[in-house]
Amino acid sequence: MRRLKRPRRSSSDAASRIMFGTVGLRTHIWNNALKSLALLAGFPLLLFLILYAFSIVMLAFEGQDVASALELGVYRAPSLLPVAVAAAAIWFTIAYFSNVWIISAATGARSVARQDEPRLYNLLENLCISRGMPMPRLRIMETEALNAYAAGLTRSQHMIAVTRGLMDTLSDEELEAVLAHELTHIRNSDVRLLVIATAFAGIISLAGDLLSRSWRIFEPSPGDGRWGGPTWGGGTHSSGNSSGKKGSGGAGAIIILLLIAVALIFLARLLAIVIRFTISRSREFMADGGAVELTKNPDAMISALRKIEGRSHVVDVPADVRPMFFDDHAKTGFMASLFATHPSIEDRVQALVQTAGGRDPGPYIPPAGPWGSLKPQLAARRQ
């Protein structure tokens, strides 16, 4: 009896193992949808925490002592809810309809058409045809850094942006692999989750900035030497009992309550970091595997990763937007790795070598310095 030969696994089969091994692709998409709903469901709790912090600040400047302010703050916070909900609703409405414009403005990405960048456009179009996906819009960031990202909440909003440095450094096969990686993020609904998380982080950062400005009003009032404060709800600040309790607070109580409020906002920002970590770093491994499945070329994905390694930092981009990038692992060290939104390039390369059968050429050495011949090309385009 003849023994049947075991068929050799192709690179696409290996890529499927990355995507479907421990976490199935369908499960990954469902998890992203559930995480999006969890972020929206957790927003009221986060909002109340921020409102409570503002409430105790208001009560501090009304002359309440520490104990009274902490107790009354629970009842004062709901009175601020309508304004906060209205502001949040406006913010999310703006984010829903204008998220691509806002992110593009933050990253300096501009729209391009086929006639502007035929090489880039054709590569993306071929990938979309092979996958049966609508064609996302294309944008270019005029920077020497090597990076890319995808954005958009809805099918009509989806876009992919790449840097000029990436286009000038990568070969067609490598650039195709990066585009396939970003297409996989769109297909897996990673983009939607990242945009929602970015909107949350924006609200928390704004609240923290507003509260930090309250330290500027720490100066004695003219004439009586009392510490000043805002006139919440009209009138001047007093040590009276606007909330039904006799206020006995002073400068010490104001300092303590402001420190508590700052701690609460810090806690809210810490929760924002936790929100960022709900977006599992496994999404990058999934997207790398999806790129290999699309292109059938693990070597191109590995080679692109090696060229991008250490050259991906895009300057003047807000920290809340960086998790959307192809790579954001510029810092090294234990703490940097602990709070990183992306796995290291080394880990991503090794995953492809072990599971997709790719070959690792080792760290990339540019032919002429850190950026080599990119500078003259970029300078010529800017003129």
HELIX and SHEET records of a PDB file:
HELIX    1   1 SER A   11  PHE A   20  1                                  10    
HELIX    2   2 LEU A   25  PHE A   61  1                                  37    
HELIX    3   3 VAL A   66  THR A  107  1                                  42    
HELIX    4   4 PRO A  118  ARG A  131  1                                  14    
HELIX    5   5 ARG A  164  THR A  169  1                                   6    
HELIX    6   6 ASP A  172  ARG A  187  1                                  16    
HELIX    7   7 ASP A  190  SER A  212  1                                  23    
HELIX    8   8 ARG A  213  ILE A  217  5                                   5    
HELIX    9   9 ALA A  251  THR A  278  1                                  28    
HELIX   10  10 SER A  282  THR A  295  1                                  14    
HELIX   11  11 PRO A  298  ILE A  308  1                                  11    
HELIX   12  12 ARG A  322  MET A  324  5                                   3    
HELIX   13  13 PHE A  334  LEU A  338  1                                   5    
HELIX   14  14 ILE A  345  ALA A  356  1                                  12    
HELIX   15  15 LEU A  374  ARG A  382  1                                   9    
SHEET    1   A 4 ALA A 109  VAL A 112  0                                        
SHEET    2   A 4 ARG A 137  MET A 141 -1                                        
SHEET    3   A 4 MET A 159  THR A 163  1                                        
SHEET    4   A 4 ALA A 148  ALA A 151 -1                                        
END                                                                             
